[in-house]
């Protein structure tokens, strides 16, 4: 069930982040898939910047977390959110979460603080029953997906593979499918060809020329991994020789 159908960014002066080609290319808007919209590309191309702006626009906590602020009744933290327009459907999500892998430690610390508050309804219950700091990095990520994501939600994930083994990334796809079957919608920035493999989706690849739709087998994440796996020894010899 889609909650968002389109995203666009108003043209601004050529200053960051509007100087990023992919962000500048959003003036005409992009369609968001009713199930999964993927953002892929090299570092520095604007994927996380766009996802962060979208999270800010929607009212999510910028350190990772749920919708803690009411749109229209708050100040945006990012210039991108101020310039962003979202096209919504009549459906309203009952759940949601913004996962920012690089600040997940801060989020886990916040959950520890909440657990100390008497009669707090958040605490550890939604995260596997114990502190995220007492779980491995990968366990805490997967605990989040299993216990905190409840369905009927809009979920924005920035590099969810960061702490997951390849096997856990495949398990993540199973959980993703279950949540999609339960009326959820995802926007995911990723470098992982495994996480990227969910078939009912749209893939936007960010590069120096802007943003474009790609088929799975056309993405750099897929092509580079395929090339390496075909001949890892040959690729290493070439890479180390070039180095």
Buried (B, 14 or more C-beta within 10 A) or exposed (E): BBBBBEBBBEEBEEEEBBEBBBBBBBEEBBBBBBBBBBBBBEEEBBBBBBBBBBBBBBBBBBBBBBBEBEEEEEEBBBBBBBBBEBEEEEBEBEBBBBBBBEBBBBBBBBBBEEBEEEEEEBBBEBBBEEBBEEBEBBBBBBBBBBBBBBBBBBBBBBBBBBBBEEEBBEBBBEBBBBBBEBBBBBBBBBBBBBBBBBEEBBBBBBBEEBBBEBEBEEBBBBEEBEEEEEEEEEBEEEEEEEE
